[in-house]
Amino acid sequence: MKLKNKIAIITGSSRGIGKSTALLFAKEGAKVVVNYLSSEKEAFSVVDEIKKIGSEAIAIKCDISKENEIKKMIQKTIDTFGKIDILVNNAGIVFDIPLFEKTVEQWKQTLDVNLIGTFLCSKYASEQMLKNGSGKIINISSTNGINSLSPESADYDASKAGVINLTKNLAKELAPNIQVNSVAPGWVDTDMNKDLPKDFVEEETAKIFLKRFATPEEIAKSILFLVSDDASYITGSILKVDGGYD
Ligand SMILES: NC(=O)c1ccc[n+]([C@@H]2O[C@H](COP(=O)([O-])OP(=O)(O)OC[C@H]3O[C@@H](n4cnc5c(N)ncnc54)[C@H](OP(=O)(O)O)[C@@H]3O)[C@@H](O)[C@H]2O)c1
């Protein structure tokens, strides 16, 4: 087992990539905090699945765009498990809307959740990690933050470019005790993409070298690699997991 008795917080792990990561971590021996915002039933079912696997988990409702709620989630994790070894900043939102129809409120919400939420969770979790002298933080960015020409998601793309830059700054700030890296997925088969028009999905799939979207499990495996001892000399890196894309 790669994560025996490690304590991991995974934001947004009621569904999608976060859920797959929670289940994979549990199979590797981690005890998991399943964070959710609105999908309570789904979060508790992830907790049940983890218990069936033979590990431990708790579900915590926390809006990661709210600093006071993050502080409470961190405290509840410490009260329950005594420490934090791993934080996966996975929760994210997107509004696919024509660029100049986007409101200031939508811009702020996207930045608050995707970028500032990542900053705040990292700030309060790393305080606890430093007490143990070690920790791993993975920020889920996106290939949209590296090279994107999609005006409908300009706010999302800016937030993810911010997450990539923040990853490098956190890696420097928290070295040598805490390693901070980012996984940048391309297209992944999750609820986030369930309303995309069929012809758009076909056009995008044609551009992917491997000719398919990733499964959330495939993204989870790359996250596991970066939090495992196999990545002991990697920090400040951005791992693109996009199946090749032109
Ligand atoms: N899917 C893709 O193609 C793709 C590609 C590149 C990067 N990503 C990134 O990968 C991450 C996960 O995406 P996904 O596709 O798995 O998304 P998803 O299926 O839509 O799930 C999003 C998760 O984030 C949670 N969440 C949203 N806002 C939150 C908030 N304010 N506080 C706490 N949790 C919140 C949701 O919780 P509730 O349901 O409980 O509200 C849910 O668990 C995101 O950061 C996304 O930007 C996805």
PDBQT file of the ligand as one rigid body, heavy atoms in Angstrom, charges set to zero:
ROOT
HETATM    1  N1  LIG A 301     -13.782  17.261 -16.208  1.00  0.00    +0.000 N 
HETATM    2  C1  LIG A 301     -12.812  17.793 -16.918  1.00  0.00    +0.000 C 
HETATM    3  O1  LIG A 301     -12.785  17.665 -18.173  1.00  0.00    +0.000 OA
HETATM    4  C2  LIG A 301     -11.703  18.557 -16.257  1.00  0.00    +0.000 A 
HETATM    5  C3  LIG A 301     -10.609  18.936 -17.041  1.00  0.00    +0.000 A 
HETATM    6  C4  LIG A 301      -9.569  19.651 -16.455  1.00  0.00    +0.000 A 
HETATM    7  C5  LIG A 301      -9.633  19.970 -15.114  1.00  0.00    +0.000 A 
HETATM    8  N2  LIG A 301     -10.722  19.602 -14.379  1.00  0.00    +0.000 N 
HETATM    9  C6  LIG A 301     -10.737  20.005 -12.971  1.00  0.00    +0.000 C 
HETATM   10  O2  LIG A 301     -10.827  18.859 -12.157  1.00  0.00    +0.000 OA
HETATM   11  C7  LIG A 301     -11.515  19.187 -10.939  1.00  0.00    +0.000 C 
HETATM   12  C8  LIG A 301     -12.656  18.210 -10.722  1.00  0.00    +0.000 C 
HETATM   13  O3  LIG A 301     -13.508  18.287 -11.842  1.00  0.00    +0.000 OA
HETATM   14  P1  LIG A 301     -14.670  17.224 -12.143  1.00  0.00    +0.000 P 
HETATM   15  O4  LIG A 301     -14.766  17.121 -13.610  1.00  0.00    +0.000 OA
HETATM   16  O5  LIG A 301     -14.493  16.021 -11.323  1.00  0.00    +0.000 OA
HETATM   17  O6  LIG A 301     -15.923  18.083 -11.644  1.00  0.00    +0.000 OA
HETATM   18  P2  LIG A 301     -17.398  17.657 -11.178  1.00  0.00    +0.000 P 
HETATM   19  O7  LIG A 301     -17.697  16.255 -11.560  1.00  0.00    +0.000 OA
HETATM   20  O8  LIG A 301     -18.275  18.762 -11.645  1.00  0.00    +0.000 OA
HETATM   21  O9  LIG A 301     -17.280  17.722  -9.572  1.00  0.00    +0.000 OA
HETATM   22  C9  LIG A 301     -16.964  18.925  -8.950  1.00  0.00    +0.000 C 
HETATM   23  C10 LIG A 301     -16.756  18.691  -7.492  1.00  0.00    +0.000 C 
HETATM   24  O10 LIG A 301     -16.382  19.949  -6.889  1.00  0.00    +0.000 OA
HETATM   25  C11 LIG A 301     -17.225  20.186  -5.787  1.00  0.00    +0.000 C 
HETATM   26  N3  LIG A 301     -17.395  21.629  -5.553  1.00  0.00    +0.000 N 
HETATM   27  C12 LIG A 301     -17.785  22.585  -6.422  1.00  0.00    +0.000 A 
HETATM   28  N4  LIG A 301     -17.801  23.792  -5.824  1.00  0.00    +0.000 NA
HETATM   29  C13 LIG A 301     -17.408  23.586  -4.538  1.00  0.00    +0.000 A 
HETATM   30  C14 LIG A 301     -17.221  24.428  -3.420  1.00  0.00    +0.000 A 
HETATM   31  N5  LIG A 301     -17.441  25.765  -3.490  1.00  0.00    +0.000 N 
HETATM   32  N6  LIG A 301     -16.818  23.888  -2.245  1.00  0.00    +0.000 NA
HETATM   33  C15 LIG A 301     -16.597  22.541  -2.148  1.00  0.00    +0.000 A 
HETATM   34  N7  LIG A 301     -16.759  21.698  -3.186  1.00  0.00    +0.000 NA
HETATM   35  C16 LIG A 301     -17.166  22.211  -4.356  1.00  0.00    +0.000 A 
HETATM   36  C17 LIG A 301     -18.541  19.479  -6.103  1.00  0.00    +0.000 C 
HETATM   37  O11 LIG A 301     -19.209  19.227  -4.881  1.00  0.00    +0.000 OA
HETATM   38  P3  LIG A 301     -20.824  19.110  -4.743  1.00  0.00    +0.000 P 
HETATM   39  O12 LIG A 301     -21.321  18.316  -5.891  1.00  0.00    +0.000 OA
HETATM   40  O13 LIG A 301     -20.974  18.432  -3.417  1.00  0.00    +0.000 OA
HETATM   41  O14 LIG A 301     -21.359  20.511  -4.723  1.00  0.00    +0.000 OA
HETATM   42  C18 LIG A 301     -18.009  18.211  -6.785  1.00  0.00    +0.000 C 
HETATM   43  O15 LIG A 301     -17.656  17.239  -5.829  1.00  0.00    +0.000 OA
HETATM   44  C19 LIG A 301     -11.964  20.639 -11.098  1.00  0.00    +0.000 C 
HETATM   45  O16 LIG A 301     -11.050  21.493 -10.468  1.00  0.00    +0.000 OA
HETATM   46  C20 LIG A 301     -11.938  20.838 -12.596  1.00  0.00    +0.000 C 
HETATM   47  O17 LIG A 301     -11.757  22.202 -12.938  1.00  0.00    +0.000 OA
HETATM   48  C21 LIG A 301     -11.752  18.895 -14.903  1.00  0.00    +0.000 A 
ENDROOT
TORSDOF 0
